[in-house]
Amino acid sequence: MHPSVGKLYLGLLAVTSAEGPTPPKQQKLDFGAKPVSDEELKKLVAQYIVEEMLPINTVDSPSFRAIIKKIPTSVNAELPHRTTFTSYLEKEFTEMERNLKATLNEIDFVSTTADIWTANNRSYMGVTLHWISRTTLERHKVALACRRIRGRHTYDVIGTEIENIHSSYGLLNKVVATVTDNGSNFVKAFQVYHPVTESDDETEEEEPSPKDDDVTFSDLSEILSAENESDGQLSLPPHRRCASHTINIICTRDVEKHLTTNAESRAVYRSSTAKCTALWTKSSRSTLASETVEEISKRKLLIPTSTRWNSFFDAVKRIAEIPMGELNTLCTKLGLKCFKDQEYQFLHEYCMAMKPLTAALDILQGDCPYGTLLPTLEVLMQKTQAVKDDLSRMTAGLPDAIVQAIQTRFAGVLDDKDALLAAASCPKFKLRWLRDAGRRERVKQLLTAECCTTAPLAKNPASVPSATTSSSQGEMDFFTFEAEPEEETYSAEKEVMDYLMSGYDLQILHKFSSIKTIFLKYNTPTPSSAPVERLFSLGGLVLTPKRNRLSDKRFEKLLSQNPLRFYP
């Protein structure tokens, strides 16, 4: 190196050292694994077994224990065997239940969904719990129970089991609604075991009580029988029917009834659906036919099932997406009757008329509050009527039949107070979904009246006693003062007007305490019972035929300990 270059390099080092200290060197990455403690090892293995829904005796498998031994652990850390590991899972379940009950003690409004599931000749009552955080306004949900039910699924058995599950978590006075499907046994359970109203209590209190001097004689057997009846009386929360199940009934029964009774669509509906059914049957029962479908149409056919909502629509739509030339070529190779132009057109028009229904069904069975129900139904009826001009004579009456079915099956919901308040208290809806000015004004007045009812006492200024002084009242009468301005009192009308003029973000509810309380109370329920159906889908992965010896309590605990219990 030239001497001048060396001097220049030393000069730069001097300047750098004068300006400040030399920055530290980049730290080396340490890829050495830290030892795992005994508690961490058990927690990781428990999480793996529960999440992957594996048998508990997996911990006794030699190959599994050989893998675990490769994990660096602290001194004396060893994976326990099945018996000890089962006790550890029991302890974790107890701790989880304790934490859940502690969380529920801080919540004012909760809702549940309930249904019965049968698998491997066993029946289970599933219940999911839902609530909204008052601080973050986020929705939370958890699988509350999946208990074994023996015997017939009568209304009294269902009512008893639901109340037992609610009471075991201290929720009897917190559940604002329970959502179930339209099964007659569930509907009757909530009709029979409805809660006692305040008017009944007031009527009983107004009855004159006997005087001390009066002597009354009563039949002892009547008193004992009355006490037994009162002890056995159940009290269930308000009932909400699953909106998704109701729409599914409209998609199947009501639509089929219209298409089979209407002279314009009866023949083409029966012939087109018969040919679709022949395609589904052929492709599902023959591997050669299934390969032919994939070879010609480059896709698989969907097979409709009665337990899946929208399955018939999705299956018809998949066939309608195949060009008519390819579709008839496929039918010829499979030895089936080809589709006519009118039948192929009917399939397209059927999908066009049913598309709003399926979109609404997907919205309602998602994670949405109860206030989504009425706006969804209103928009559904508008969109259904909008496609009427694009249909031919075959299906021209289908939109009117769908709207009539919605108005009939949701007659008790369209003007329901709880549903209206739930929608109006949702910032993203407010009153925007109402087209009629008169109805919009009625809902506004309903929201104002509810604000007056739920307004906290802190907003109504109470009378404050005057400070005591040593001066006499006569001395104070000598002085004259200017009238003090009155404190601003709470106005429900002003809060509602400010709320309606505000934005549409959910967090604006923190500025309106009364409307926020209304939102928490009426939007805690879900419009659909789909959450409990998802719980049963998870249970089907745990209770497999190979694990038919799994006890009912162990099954419920394994299902409850799964992180998917708090499913997204």
C-alpha positions as CSV (number, residue, x, y, z in Angstrom):
1,M,0.0,0.0,0.0
2,H,1.3,3.5,-0.9
3,P,2.3,5.6,2.2
4,S,0.0,8.4,1.2
5,V,-3.0,6.0,1.1
6,G,-2.1,4.7,4.5
7,K,-1.9,8.2,6.0
8,L,-5.3,9.0,4.4
9,Y,-6.8,5.8,6.0
10,L,-5.4,6.7,9.4
11,G,-6.8,10.2,9.1
12,L,-10.3,8.9,8.4
13,L,-10.0,6.7,11.4
14,A,-9.1,9.7,13.6
15,V,-12.0,11.7,12.3
16,T,-14.4,8.8,13.0
17,S,-13.1,8.3,16.5
18,A,-13.4,12.0,17.1
19,E,-17.0,12.1,16.0
20,G,-18.1,9.3,18.3
21,P,-17.5,5.7,19.4
22,T,-17.3,3.0,16.8
23,P,-20.7,1.2,16.4
24,P,-20.8,-2.2,18.0
25,K,-20.4,-5.3,15.8
26,Q,-23.4,-7.3,14.7
27,Q,-24.2,-9.9,17.3
28,K,-23.8,-13.5,16.3
29,L,-26.9,-15.6,16.1
30,D,-27.1,-18.4,18.6
31,F,-28.8,-21.4,17.1
32,G,-28.3,-23.5,20.2
33,A,-31.6,-24.8,21.5
34,K,-32.5,-23.8,25.0
35,P,-33.5,-26.6,27.3
36,V,-37.3,-27.1,27.8
37,S,-38.6,-27.3,31.4
38,D,-40.8,-30.2,32.5
39,E,-44.0,-27.9,32.6
40,E,-43.3,-26.6,29.1
41,L,-42.8,-30.1,27.7
42,K,-46.1,-31.3,29.0
43,K,-47.9,-28.2,27.8
44,L,-46.4,-28.6,24.3
45,V,-47.3,-32.3,24.1
46,A,-50.8,-31.6,25.4
47,Q,-51.3,-28.9,22.8
48,Y,-50.2,-31.2,20.1
49,I,-52.4,-34.1,21.1
50,V,-55.5,-32.0,21.6
51,E,-55.1,-29.9,18.5
52,E,-54.4,-32.9,16.3
53,M,-57.2,-34.8,18.0
54,L,-54.9,-37.8,18.8
55,P,-55.6,-40.5,21.4
56,I,-54.1,-39.8,24.8
57,N,-52.2,-43.1,24.7
58,T,-50.0,-41.5,22.0
59,V,-47.7,-40.5,24.9
60,D,-47.0,-44.2,25.4
61,S,-46.0,-44.8,21.8
62,P,-42.2,-45.8,21.6
63,S,-41.7,-43.9,18.4
64,F,-43.4,-40.7,19.8
65,R,-41.3,-40.9,23.0
66,A,-38.2,-41.4,20.9
67,I,-38.9,-38.1,19.1
68,I,-39.5,-36.3,22.4
69,K,-36.2,-37.6,23.8
70,K,-34.4,-35.6,21.1
71,I,-35.7,-32.4,22.6
72,P,-33.2,-30.9,24.9
73,T,-34.8,-30.6,28.4
74,S,-33.8,-29.5,31.8
75,V,-32.7,-31.9,34.5
76,N,-35.2,-34.6,35.4
77,A,-37.7,-33.4,32.7
78,E,-39.5,-36.4,31.3
79,L,-42.7,-37.0,29.4
80,P,-45.2,-38.7,31.7
81,H,-47.1,-41.8,30.6
82,R,-50.8,-42.1,29.9
83,T,-52.2,-42.2,33.4
84,T,-50.2,-39.2,34.7
85,F,-50.7,-37.3,31.5
86,T,-54.5,-37.8,31.8
87,S,-54.3,-36.2,35.3
88,Y,-52.4,-33.3,33.8
89,L,-55.1,-32.8,31.2
90,E,-57.8,-32.9,33.9
91,K,-56.0,-30.2,35.9
92,E,-55.7,-28.0,32.7
93,F,-59.4,-28.4,32.0
94,T,-60.3,-27.4,35.6
95,E,-58.1,-24.3,35.3
96,M,-59.6,-23.4,31.9
97,E,-63.1,-23.6,33.3
98,R,-62.2,-21.5,36.3
99,N,-60.7,-18.8,34.0
100,L,-63.8,-18.8,31.8
101,K,-66.2,-18.4,34.8
102,A,-64.1,-15.5,36.1
103,T,-64.4,-13.9,32.7
104,L,-68.1,-14.4,32.5
105,N,-68.6,-12.8,35.9
106,E,-67.5,-9.4,34.4
107,I,-70.0,-9.7,31.4
108,D,-73.5,-8.3,31.5
109,F,-75.0,-9.7,28.3
110,V,-74.4,-13.1,26.7
111,S,-76.2,-15.3,24.2
112,T,-76.1,-19.0,23.4
113,T,-76.8,-21.3,20.4
114,A,-78.0,-24.9,21.0
115,D,-78.6,-28.0,18.9
116,I,-78.5,-31.8,19.2
117,W,-75.9,-33.9,17.3
118,T,-76.0,-37.7,16.8
119,A,-72.8,-39.7,16.0
120,N,-71.9,-43.4,16.6
121,N,-75.4,-44.0,18.1
122,R,-74.9,-41.3,20.7
123,S,-76.7,-38.0,21.1
124,Y,-75.1,-34.8,22.4
125,M,-76.4,-31.4,23.3
126,G,-74.1,-28.7,22.0
127,V,-74.1,-25.2,23.4
128,T,-71.9,-22.3,22.3
129,L,-71.6,-19.0,24.1
130,H,-71.2,-15.5,22.6
131,W,-70.6,-12.0,24.1
132,I,-69.2,-8.6,23.1
133,S,-66.4,-6.9,25.0
134,R,-67.5,-3.6,26.4
135,T,-64.1,-2.1,26.1
136,T,-63.0,-3.3,22.6
137,L,-66.5,-4.1,21.2
138,E,-65.0,-7.3,19.8
139,R,-67.1,-10.5,19.5
140,H,-66.0,-13.5,21.6
141,K,-67.3,-17.0,21.4
142,V,-66.6,-20.3,23.1
143,A,-67.9,-23.8,23.1
144,L,-69.8,-24.1,26.4
145,A,-70.7,-27.8,26.4
146,C,-71.3,-30.9,24.4
147,R,-73.0,-33.2,26.8
148,R,-74.5,-36.7,26.3
149,I,-78.3,-36.9,26.1
150,R,-80.0,-40.3,26.7
151,G,-83.5,-41.2,25.7
152,R,-85.9,-39.4,23.5
153,H,-85.3,-35.8,22.5
154,T,-88.5,-34.4,24.0
155,Y,-89.0,-30.7,24.8
156,D,-88.7,-31.3,28.6
157,V,-85.4,-33.1,28.2
158,I,-84.1,-30.3,26.0
159,G,-85.3,-27.6,28.4
160,T,-83.8,-29.2,31.4
161,E,-80.4,-29.8,29.8
162,I,-80.1,-26.2,28.5
163,E,-81.0,-24.8,31.9
164,N,-78.4,-27.1,33.6
165,I,-75.7,-25.9,31.2
166,H,-76.6,-22.2,31.7
167,S,-76.7,-22.6,35.5
168,S,-73.4,-24.4,35.7
169,Y,-71.7,-21.3,34.4
170,G,-73.9,-18.8,36.4
171,L,-75.7,-17.5,33.2
172,L,-79.3,-17.8,34.1
173,N,-79.8,-14.0,34.4
174,K,-77.3,-13.0,31.7
175,V,-78.5,-14.9,28.6
176,V,-80.4,-12.4,26.5
177,A,-81.4,-15.0,23.9
178,T,-80.8,-18.6,22.7
179,V,-80.7,-19.4,19.0
180,T,-81.8,-22.8,17.8
181,D,-83.1,-24.3,14.6
182,N,-86.8,-24.6,13.8
183,G,-87.1,-28.1,15.2
184,S,-90.5,-28.6,16.9
185,N,-89.0,-30.0,20.1
186,F,-86.7,-26.9,20.6
187,V,-89.6,-24.5,19.7
188,K,-91.9,-26.2,22.2
189,A,-89.3,-26.2,25.0
190,F,-89.0,-22.4,24.8
191,Q,-92.7,-21.9,24.5
192,V,-93.4,-24.0,27.6
193,Y,-90.6,-22.9,29.8
194,H,-90.7,-19.2,29.2
195,P,-89.5,-16.9,32.0
196,V,-92.1,-15.4,34.4
197,T,-93.0,-11.9,33.5
198,E,-93.1,-8.9,35.8
199,S,-96.8,-8.5,35.4
200,D,-97.4,-11.9,36.8
201,D,-95.3,-11.0,39.8
202,E,-97.2,-7.8,40.4
203,T,-100.5,-9.5,40.1
204,E,-99.5,-12.0,42.8
205,E,-98.2,-9.2,45.0
206,E,-101.5,-7.2,44.8
207,E,-103.5,-10.1,46.3
208,P,-104.7,-9.1,49.8
209,S,-102.9,-10.8,52.6
210,P,-104.8,-12.2,55.6
211,K,-104.8,-10.2,58.8
212,D,-103.1,-11.4,61.9
213,D,-106.4,-12.2,63.6
214,D,-107.8,-14.2,60.7
215,V,-107.3,-17.9,60.7
216,T,-107.1,-19.7,57.4
217,F,-107.0,-23.5,56.8
218,S,-105.2,-25.0,53.8
219,D,-104.9,-28.4,52.3
220,L,-101.5,-29.8,53.1
221,S,-101.4,-32.0,50.0
222,E,-102.1,-28.9,47.8
223,I,-99.3,-27.0,49.4
224,L,-96.8,-29.8,48.9
225,S,-97.8,-30.4,45.3
226,A,-97.5,-26.7,44.6
227,E,-94.0,-26.6,46.0
228,N,-93.0,-29.6,43.9
229,E,-94.4,-28.0,40.8
230,S,-92.6,-24.7,41.5
231,D,-89.3,-26.5,42.2
232,G,-89.5,-28.3,38.9
233,Q,-90.4,-25.3,36.8
234,L,-87.7,-24.4,34.3
235,S,-86.9,-20.8,33.1
236,L,-85.4,-20.5,29.7
237,P,-84.2,-17.3,28.1
238,P,-85.9,-15.7,25.1
239,H,-85.8,-17.8,21.9
240,R,-84.5,-16.9,18.5
241,R,-85.0,-19.1,15.5
242,C,-82.1,-19.7,13.2
243,A,-82.4,-17.3,10.2
244,S,-80.1,-19.5,8.1
245,H,-82.2,-22.6,8.7
246,T,-85.3,-20.6,7.8
247,I,-83.8,-19.3,4.6
248,N,-82.7,-22.8,3.8
249,I,-86.3,-24.0,4.1
250,I,-87.4,-21.2,1.7
251,C,-84.7,-22.3,-0.8
252,T,-85.9,-25.9,-0.7
253,R,-89.6,-26.3,0.3
254,D,-91.1,-23.0,-0.8
255,V,-89.2,-22.7,-4.0
256,E,-89.9,-26.3,-5.0
257,K,-93.6,-25.9,-4.1
258,H,-93.8,-22.9,-6.4
259,L,-92.0,-24.5,-9.3
260,T,-94.0,-27.7,-9.1
261,T,-97.4,-26.0,-8.9
262,N,-96.8,-23.3,-11.5
263,A,-97.9,-24.5,-15.0
264,E,-95.1,-22.5,-16.8
265,S,-92.3,-24.2,-14.8
266,R,-93.6,-27.6,-13.7
267,A,-92.5,-29.7,-16.6
268,V,-89.2,-28.0,-17.3
269,Y,-88.3,-28.0,-13.6
270,R,-89.0,-31.7,-13.2
271,S,-87.1,-32.7,-16.4
272,S,-84.1,-30.6,-15.8
273,T,-83.7,-31.6,-12.1
274,A,-84.2,-35.3,-13.1
275,K,-81.3,-35.0,-15.6
276,C,-79.1,-33.2,-13.1
277,T,-79.9,-36.0,-10.5
278,A,-78.9,-38.6,-13.1
279,L,-75.6,-36.9,-13.6
280,W,-74.9,-36.6,-9.9
281,T,-75.8,-40.3,-9.3
282,K,-73.8,-41.6,-12.2
283,S,-70.6,-39.6,-11.3
284,S,-70.8,-40.4,-7.6
285,R,-71.3,-44.2,-8.0
286,S,-68.8,-44.9,-10.9
287,T,-65.2,-44.0,-10.9
288,L,-65.2,-44.3,-14.7
289,A,-68.0,-41.8,-15.0
290,S,-66.2,-39.4,-12.6
291,E,-63.1,-39.6,-14.7
292,T,-65.2,-38.9,-17.8
293,V,-66.6,-35.8,-16.1
294,E,-63.2,-34.4,-15.3
295,E,-61.9,-35.2,-18.8
296,I,-64.6,-33.4,-20.6
297,S,-65.6,-30.5,-18.2
298,K,-62.2,-30.1,-16.5
299,R,-64.0,-30.0,-13.1
300,K,-65.8,-32.3,-10.7
301,L,-69.5,-32.2,-10.1
302,L,-70.8,-31.2,-6.6
303,I,-73.2,-33.6,-5.0
304,P,-76.1,-32.0,-3.0
305,T,-76.7,-33.1,0.5
306,S,-79.6,-32.4,2.8
307,T,-77.4,-31.3,5.7
308,R,-75.5,-28.7,3.9
309,W,-77.1,-25.3,3.2
310,N,-76.8,-24.0,-0.4
311,S,-75.6,-27.4,-1.5
312,F,-78.4,-27.9,-4.2
313,F,-77.7,-24.4,-5.6
314,D,-74.0,-25.0,-5.7
315,A,-74.5,-28.3,-7.5
316,V,-76.9,-26.9,-10.1
317,K,-74.6,-23.9,-10.6
318,R,-71.6,-26.2,-11.3
319,I,-73.6,-28.0,-14.1
320,A,-74.8,-24.7,-15.5
321,E,-71.2,-23.5,-15.8
322,I,-70.4,-26.3,-18.3
323,P,-71.0,-25.1,-21.9
324,M,-74.1,-26.8,-23.4
325,G,-72.0,-28.6,-26.1
326,E,-69.7,-30.2,-23.5
327,L,-72.6,-31.0,-21.2
328,N,-74.5,-32.9,-23.9
329,T,-71.3,-34.6,-25.0
330,L,-70.8,-35.7,-21.4
331,C,-74.4,-37.0,-21.1
332,T,-73.9,-39.0,-24.4
333,K,-70.8,-40.7,-23.1
334,L,-72.4,-41.6,-19.8
335,G,-75.5,-42.9,-21.6
336,L,-77.9,-40.2,-20.2
337,K,-80.5,-38.0,-21.8
338,C,-79.1,-34.7,-23.2
339,F,-80.3,-31.3,-22.0
340,K,-82.7,-29.3,-24.2
341,D,-82.2,-25.6,-24.8
342,Q,-85.2,-24.8,-22.6
343,E,-83.9,-27.0,-19.7
344,Y,-80.4,-25.4,-20.0
345,Q,-82.0,-22.0,-19.9
346,F,-84.0,-22.9,-16.9
347,L,-80.9,-23.9,-15.0
348,H,-79.3,-20.5,-15.6
349,E,-82.5,-18.6,-14.7
350,Y,-82.8,-20.7,-11.5
351,C,-79.3,-19.8,-10.4
352,M,-80.0,-16.1,-11.3
353,A,-83.1,-16.0,-9.1
354,M,-81.6,-17.9,-6.2
355,K,-78.3,-16.1,-6.1
356,P,-79.4,-13.3,-3.6
357,L,-80.8,-16.0,-1.3
358,T,-77.5,-17.9,-1.2
359,A,-75.5,-14.6,-0.7
360,A,-77.8,-13.7,2.3
361,L,-77.4,-17.2,3.7
362,D,-73.6,-16.9,3.6
363,I,-73.8,-13.5,5.4
364,L,-76.1,-14.7,8.2
365,Q,-74.1,-17.8,9.0
366,G,-70.9,-15.8,9.4
367,D,-69.7,-14.1,12.5
368,C,-72.2,-11.2,12.6
369,P,-74.4,-9.6,15.2
370,Y,-78.1,-10.0,15.4
371,G,-78.6,-6.5,13.9
372,T,-77.5,-7.8,10.6
373,L,-80.7,-9.8,10.2
374,L,-83.3,-7.2,9.2
375,P,-81.0,-5.2,6.8
376,T,-80.1,-8.5,5.1
377,L,-83.7,-9.5,4.7
378,E,-84.7,-6.0,3.3
379,V,-81.8,-6.0,0.8
380,L,-82.6,-9.7,0.0
381,M,-86.1,-8.8,-1.0
382,Q,-85.0,-5.8,-3.1
383,K,-82.3,-7.8,-5.0
384,T,-84.7,-10.7,-5.6
385,Q,-87.3,-8.4,-7.2
386,A,-84.6,-6.7,-9.2
387,V,-83.8,-9.9,-11.2
388,K,-87.4,-10.3,-12.2
389,D,-87.0,-8.4,-15.5
390,D,-84.2,-10.7,-16.7
391,L,-86.3,-13.9,-16.4
392,S,-88.5,-15.6,-18.9
393,R,-92.0,-16.8,-18.4
394,M,-90.7,-20.1,-16.9
395,T,-89.4,-18.4,-13.8
396,A,-90.9,-15.0,-13.9
397,G,-93.1,-15.7,-10.8
398,L,-90.2,-17.1,-8.7
399,P,-89.0,-13.8,-7.3
400,D,-92.5,-13.0,-6.1
401,A,-92.8,-16.4,-4.5
402,I,-89.5,-16.0,-2.7
403,V,-90.4,-12.5,-1.3
404,Q,-93.8,-13.9,-0.2
405,A,-92.1,-16.8,1.6
406,I,-89.7,-14.4,3.3
407,Q,-92.5,-12.2,4.5
408,T,-94.4,-15.2,5.8
409,R,-91.7,-17.1,7.5
410,F,-90.1,-13.9,9.0
411,A,-93.4,-12.3,9.9
412,G,-92.6,-12.2,13.6
413,V,-89.1,-10.7,13.0
414,L,-89.6,-7.9,10.4
415,D,-91.3,-5.7,13.0
416,D,-89.8,-7.1,16.1
417,K,-88.6,-4.6,18.6
418,D,-85.4,-6.4,19.5
419,A,-84.5,-6.9,15.9
420,L,-85.2,-3.2,15.0
421,L,-83.1,-1.9,18.0
422,A,-80.3,-4.3,17.1
423,A,-80.1,-3.0,13.6
424,A,-80.5,0.7,14.5
425,S,-77.8,0.4,17.2
426,C,-75.3,-1.0,14.6
427,P,-73.2,1.9,13.4
428,K,-72.8,0.3,9.9
429,F,-76.5,0.1,9.5
430,K,-78.2,2.7,11.7
431,L,-81.4,3.7,9.7
432,R,-79.9,3.6,6.2
433,W,-81.4,0.2,5.4
434,L,-85.0,1.6,5.8
435,R,-86.5,2.9,2.6
436,D,-89.9,4.0,4.0
437,A,-89.7,7.4,5.7
438,G,-92.5,6.6,8.1
439,R,-90.9,3.3,9.3
440,R,-87.6,5.1,9.6
441,E,-89.2,7.7,11.9
442,R,-90.8,4.9,14.0
443,V,-87.5,3.1,14.5
444,K,-85.9,6.4,15.5
445,Q,-88.5,7.0,18.1
446,L,-88.1,3.4,19.3
447,L,-84.4,4.0,19.7
448,T,-84.9,7.3,21.6
449,A,-87.4,5.6,24.0
450,E,-84.9,2.8,24.6
451,C,-82.2,5.3,25.3
452,C,-84.4,7.0,28.0
453,T,-84.8,3.6,29.6
454,T,-81.2,2.5,29.6
455,A,-79.7,5.9,30.3
456,P,-77.4,5.5,33.4
457,L,-78.3,7.3,36.6
458,A,-75.1,9.2,36.4
459,K,-76.4,11.2,33.5
460,N,-79.4,12.5,35.4
461,P,-78.1,15.0,37.9
462,A,-79.3,14.3,41.3
463,S,-80.0,17.0,43.8
464,V,-76.9,17.9,45.8
465,P,-77.5,19.1,49.3
466,S,-76.2,22.6,50.1
467,A,-73.0,23.0,52.1
468,T,-73.6,23.7,55.7
469,T,-72.1,26.9,57.0
470,S,-72.1,28.7,60.3
471,S,-74.2,31.5,58.9
472,S,-77.8,31.5,59.8
473,Q,-80.6,31.4,57.2
474,G,-81.6,34.9,57.9
475,E,-78.1,36.2,57.2
476,M,-78.1,34.4,53.9
477,D,-81.4,35.9,52.9
478,F,-79.8,39.4,53.1
479,F,-77.6,38.6,50.1
480,T,-78.8,38.5,46.5
481,F,-77.0,36.4,43.9
482,E,-77.3,35.9,40.1
483,A,-79.2,32.8,39.1
484,E,-76.7,30.0,38.5
485,P,-76.9,28.3,35.1
486,E,-78.6,24.9,35.3
487,E,-76.5,21.9,34.6
488,E,-77.1,20.3,31.3
489,T,-79.4,17.4,31.7
490,Y,-79.3,14.2,29.6
491,S,-81.3,14.3,26.4
492,A,-82.0,11.0,24.6
493,E,-83.1,12.9,21.5
494,K,-79.7,14.7,21.3
495,E,-77.8,11.5,21.7
496,V,-79.8,9.7,19.0
497,M,-79.4,12.7,16.6
498,D,-75.6,12.9,17.3
499,Y,-75.3,9.2,16.8
500,L,-77.2,9.2,13.5
501,M,-75.0,12.1,12.2
502,S,-71.8,10.4,13.2
503,G,-69.6,7.9,11.2
504,Y,-70.1,4.3,10.6
505,D,-67.2,2.8,12.4
506,L,-68.0,0.5,15.4
507,Q,-65.7,2.4,17.8
508,I,-68.0,5.5,17.7
509,L,-70.2,3.7,20.2
510,H,-67.8,4.7,22.9
511,K,-69.1,8.3,22.5
512,F,-72.7,7.3,23.1
513,S,-73.0,5.3,26.3
514,S,-76.8,4.6,26.1
515,I,-76.7,3.4,22.5
516,K,-73.6,1.4,23.3
517,T,-75.6,-0.4,26.1
518,I,-78.4,-1.0,23.6
519,F,-75.9,-2.4,21.1
520,L,-74.4,-4.8,23.7
521,K,-77.8,-6.0,24.8
522,Y,-79.5,-6.6,21.4
523,N,-76.6,-7.5,19.2
524,T,-75.0,-10.1,21.4
525,P,-77.1,-13.0,19.9
526,T,-76.2,-14.3,16.4
527,P,-78.8,-14.5,13.7
528,S,-77.9,-18.1,13.0
529,S,-77.1,-21.3,14.9
530,A,-74.2,-22.1,12.6
531,P,-71.6,-21.8,15.4
532,V,-73.0,-24.9,17.2
533,E,-73.0,-26.7,13.8
534,R,-69.3,-25.9,13.5
535,L,-68.8,-27.3,17.0
536,F,-70.3,-30.6,15.9
537,S,-68.0,-30.7,12.8
538,L,-65.1,-30.4,15.2
539,G,-66.6,-33.1,17.4
540,G,-66.8,-35.5,14.4
541,L,-63.0,-35.3,14.1
542,V,-62.6,-36.3,17.8
543,L,-65.3,-38.9,18.1
544,T,-64.2,-41.2,15.3
545,P,-65.4,-44.8,14.9
546,K,-62.0,-46.0,16.1
547,R,-62.4,-44.1,19.4
548,N,-65.9,-45.4,20.2
549,R,-64.8,-46.4,23.7
550,L,-64.1,-42.8,24.5
551,S,-66.2,-41.8,27.6
552,D,-68.7,-39.0,27.3
553,K,-67.0,-36.8,29.9
554,R,-63.5,-37.4,28.3
555,F,-64.9,-36.5,24.9
556,E,-66.4,-33.3,26.2
557,K,-63.2,-32.3,27.9
558,L,-61.0,-33.0,24.9
559,L,-63.4,-31.0,22.7
560,S,-63.4,-28.2,25.2
561,Q,-59.6,-28.1,25.6
562,N,-59.1,-27.8,21.8
563,P,-57.9,-24.3,20.9
564,L,-60.5,-24.4,18.1
565,R,-63.0,-24.3,20.9
566,F,-62.5,-20.6,20.6
567,Y,-63.0,-21.0,16.9
568,P,-62.6,-18.0,14.7
